[in-house]
Amino acid sequence: MRFNEVIASALCTSAALLGSVRAADDLDDGAEASSTSLSESSTSLPIEKPTFTPSNIKAAFFEQFTDDWESRWQPSHAKKQDSKTDEDWAYVGTWAVEEPHVLKAIEGDKGLVVKNPAAHHAISAKFDKKIDNKGKALVVQYEVKLQNGLECGGAYMKLLRDNKELHADEFSNASPYVIMFGPDKCGATNKVHFIFQHKNPKTGEYEEKHLKSPPMARIVKTTSLYTLIVKPDQTYEIRVDGESLKNGSLLEDFTPSVNPEKEIDDPNDKKPEDWVDEARIADPEASKPEDWDEEAPYEIVDEEATKPDDWLEDEPIMVPDPEAEKPEDWDDEEDGDWVPPQVPNPKCEEASGCGKWEPPMKKNPEYKGKWSAPYIDNPLYKGVWKPKKMSNPDYFEDKTPANFEPMGAIGFEIWTMQNDILFDNIYIGHSLEDAEKLKAETYDVKRPIETAEDEANKPKPSEDEPPRSPMDLKFLDDPYVFVREKVELFLTIARKDPMEAIRFVPEVAGGIGVLAVTLLAVLLGGVFGGSKAAPEVKKAAEDVKKAAVDTKDQAMDAAATGADKVQSEVNKRTTRSSGPA
């Protein structure tokens, strides 16, 4: 190993770690002053909260849950139908319209709130007249506030199909809907649903079309704004908090596809009996060589091995425990003669081994294993058989899936483990400009206030609280502070007692040891001829270099990305209703 290569690795590791510590000092000084200033301003001044004023925006459906909300909304008294079981679930969850109790931003601003945890909830409101978006854009927007978080539950809405059988008190998972949109989370599942029901023009049947790669929902206690835009050119866009997270085509991004394939496999076409689809076969002309010994063992005794000089052949591997004592309640007549337990013979630990010595096994150079013929290309191979294609009798082409069926109502039909989910400022119409104006009047006002209050409510470290000991630090909590404090502690102790420093802060001592071994490897490499060092020394130097690089990478990666603490929920729940369309 060359001198420059090893020294470069060692110095790179040391410089990266110690340089990070110095950079952290500078950053901490500036960040501390800035954070102190923000903290003092947020706690010293009360946060001004505006008073709710109803918006004058017009839309096909617009809801801010004013005092007359009960004239529009009606809880369901139906039973939830489950096609997977014979059990029916009643919608026992209750609803209320109230101000948020977590991070309230606007005085008097109320929303529709889910009141019961671990319960089925259903409520709906009929439109004054049906919403038909044929040839027009459809914009759906509403706010969701997860006051108690969301570990397992839905917060999505449904736009229900307009029909004469649409009765609010019978709204359930079986009620036909046109669009299902909104957040849903349970365990590892975290998505913003966008599902629409498409009518087959040939059969008249409806089929659900699911967005293939939906964006993730934002699980926070501040207000989140979910927006769906479907345009007449068959494109869609999903925004969360005004940020565009997903856009594409209704004709390409959904499964099953809106339009079926023009051609399908002929179900009546069968593979011929003489069809050969094996690409390679064992060579029929190959034969086992005469000197091929299938009985030769994989390992044989190493006849050249010799017993080590310090092998204690007369010493047993296990001996009675000299410190064991017979229990006081041991009865020889009932329990038999007491025998102390066996422990490893301490003499064997100081020698190469104990007991009868036997030569070790080694790999048999004559071992070949069971013979098998080599493989060759199959001369009769015809390729992978596929059935012939035929015209799809169910084929159709709908070029305008964005022309949804007329919608007659909106409903929330959800199951959730967390209560106090709040819905507000629901806009369903055709003007993105009006939806943006509503966002500016509501979401853009409350979100900064909620964020400021959330920051102000976070616990601040007490001035009287004693500083944490360096021994209490953890690397992943703050890698920069960890390295800096450990190095400073090591140097402070080492000035008085180097051995105590090694015992008290072994992490730093280990790092110094890595550097020392690296330098030793370099010096020995020079002694052995520079470019051709002894194999043992070269390997040790390579191992040290790899360990140093890995340590540097671990520190830098941890500092850059932080320690994400993920708690995986193992909850089983159907993420959407399973009733008939």
Beta strands, then each sheet from edge to edge (+ up, - down):
strand 1: 61-63
strand 2: 73-75
strand 3: 79-80
strand 4: 89-90
strand 5: 95-98
strand 6: 111-114
strand 7: 119-131
strand 8: 138-146
strand 9: 152-154
strand 10: 157-161
strand 11: 177-186
strand 12: 189-199
strand 13: 206-211
strand 14: 223-230
strand 15: 235-240
strand 16: 243-249
strand 17: 254-255
strand 18: 263-265
strand 19: 280-282
strand 20: 299-301
strand 21: 318-320
strand 22: 342-344
strand 23: 361-363
strand 24: 375-377
strand 25: 389-391
strand 26: 407-416
strand 27: 421-429
sheet 1: 1+ 27- 6+ 5-
sheet 2: 1+ 27- 8+ 14- 15+ 16-
sheet 3: 2+ 7- 26+ 10- 11+ 9-
sheet 4: 2+ 7- 26+ 10- 11+ 12- 13+ 17-
sheet 5: 3+ 4-
sheet 6: 18+ 25-
sheet 7: 19+ 24-
sheet 8: 20+ 23-
sheet 9: 21+ 22-
end
